[in-house]
């Protein structure tokens, strides 16, 4: 029984360490890992229209669980690549049929540190309004052929409290929709 427990523990350690580095949107030292994940999965001869950074589900966190890159091929076909950061699944590439207003652009030299700066500015606004900063929800970047028209939309999560309701432990939180332009001007909605 002891060997079985040790074997199961060793398997869990291997699984958790093989899932890659943790990427957290409030830790600027992880921008290299974010950039690498995206650049390693960009398809050649494409223009990127949008990138979604998905948080780990069902928890207040800044850790990214997956990245979705939406792009257009040289032939004009709309596609997406889904990259799993916290799980060991291979990237999934598929057709994406939502029409984009703008063709996007090549982002091979894009500086993703702006994401971390935007999160820090929005989190500070939430804190300055007297609320807690507890995490980041979906973070979306819409790339425009004109870089000065890029749009960043995301939400800052603020834990309001926790309670026990029956057999369930419930965490209540607020989400503050936030928007940033290409110059880094951040607006957080509904701060009271």
N, C-alpha and C positions, 0 to 999 in steps of 0.2 A: 504494500500500500504506500509506503514511504517513497519507493522508487517511482510509482505512478504519479504521486503528487509532485515530486521533483521534476519529472519529465513534463508534466503539464505546465509547471511554472517556467521551465526552460523554453517551451514552445511559445508561451505568452510573451516572454522577453524577446524572442526572435521576431515574432509578429509585430510587436510594438516598435522595435527598433528598425525594422525594415520598411516602415511606412514613410520614411523621409523626414526631413527637418520640419519642425513646427514653424509656421509662418503666422505671425501675429501683427495685426495692423496698428498696434500701438507700441511696437518695438522696432524702431527704425533700423536696428542692426539686422533685421530679417529681410530688408529690401533686396539684398543680393539673392536670397533664396527665391523670393517672389519673381524677380526678373529672370532668373535661370529657368524656373518652371515654365514661364510664358515663352521665353525665347527658344527653349528646347522643343516646344510644341508648335511653333509657328510654321505654317506650310510655306514653301517657296512660291514666289510670284503671286502673292495674295495681297489684298488690302483689308485691313482690319476695320470693322465697323463698330464693334462693341466688345468689351470684356466685363464679365460678371465675376466677382469674388464672393463666393458663398461661405457663410460662417458655419461652424460646427452646429448642427441642429439641436434644438431643445435645451439650449444652455445659453447663459449670458456670457459671451466670450468675444475676444477679438481674433481668435484663431480661425484660419481659413481651412475649410474641408475640401473645397473643390473650386476650380476655375473653369469658366466657359468662355471660349474665344469664338466670336462670330466674325466671319470674313467672307469676302468675295474672291473667287478664283479669277485667273486671267481670262477665262471664258465667260465670266459674268454669273457663274453659279453661286448661290448663297449656301454656305455650309457652316457648321460649328464643330468645335473640338471641345470635349469635356475631359478635363484633367482631374484626377482624384489625388489630392495631396495627403490626406490622412488615412487613406485606405490603399491597399495594394492591388488596385485594378488598373488595367492598361487604359490609356486614353481612348475615348470613343469619338470617332469622326462620323458625322451624319449630315444629311441635307437639312437646310434650315430655310423654310419658305416664307418667313415674314419679310416683306419688302422694306428695304432701308431707304430713307429719304436721301441720304448722302452716301457716296461710294466708299467712304472711309479713306485710309491711307496706310502706307508702310510705317510700322512702328518700331523697326529694329533699333532705333536710337532713342526710344522714348525713356524718359526718366521717371520711373515708378515711385521715387521718393515723394513725389507730390501727393500720392495717396496718403502716406503717413502724416504729412504736413496738414492735409485737409482734415483727417481724423482728429489730430491734436487740436486744431483750431475749433472744430465743432464741439469736441469734448470739453474744452475750456469754456465755451459759451454756455454749455449745459451746467457746468459746475458753477460758473459765475451767476447763473440764475437761481442757485440754491438747490440744485438737484444733484444726484449722484451720477457718476459715469460708470456704467457696468459692462458695456460691450458695444459691438458694431454689428448691425444687420447686413443685409445684402449691400455690396458696394458695386456700382455700375459706372463704367466709363464709356461714353459715346464718343467715338473718334470721328472728327469731321475732316474733310479734305483740306480745310483751312484750320490749322492747329489752334488759332485764337478762338475758335468756336467749339472746342471740346467741352463736354459737360460731364460732371461727376455728380451722381446722386447716391445717397446712402442714408442710413438712419443710425442715430446714436441711441443706445438703450440705457435706461435708467431704472434700477431696481427700486420699486416702491415699497416692497415688504414681502414677507412670507407668512404663511399660516397653514395650519392643519385643518383640512376639511374632510371629515370622515376618516378614511384610511389614506387619503392623499395629502402630500405636502405640496402646496401651491405657492409659486413665486409670482408676484404681480410686478409688472414693469411697464414703463412708458417707452414709446418709440418716438423720437424726434426726427422728422424728415429733414434732411440736410441737402444742400446743393452747393457746388463749387464751380466756378468758371475756370478757364485756362490760366488766368492770372493768380489763382489761389484765393479769390474772394469767396468766403464761406458764409452761407446763410442757413440758420437753423430755424425752422418754423415752429410756431406754437409754444414758445418759451414764455411761461407766465411768471 
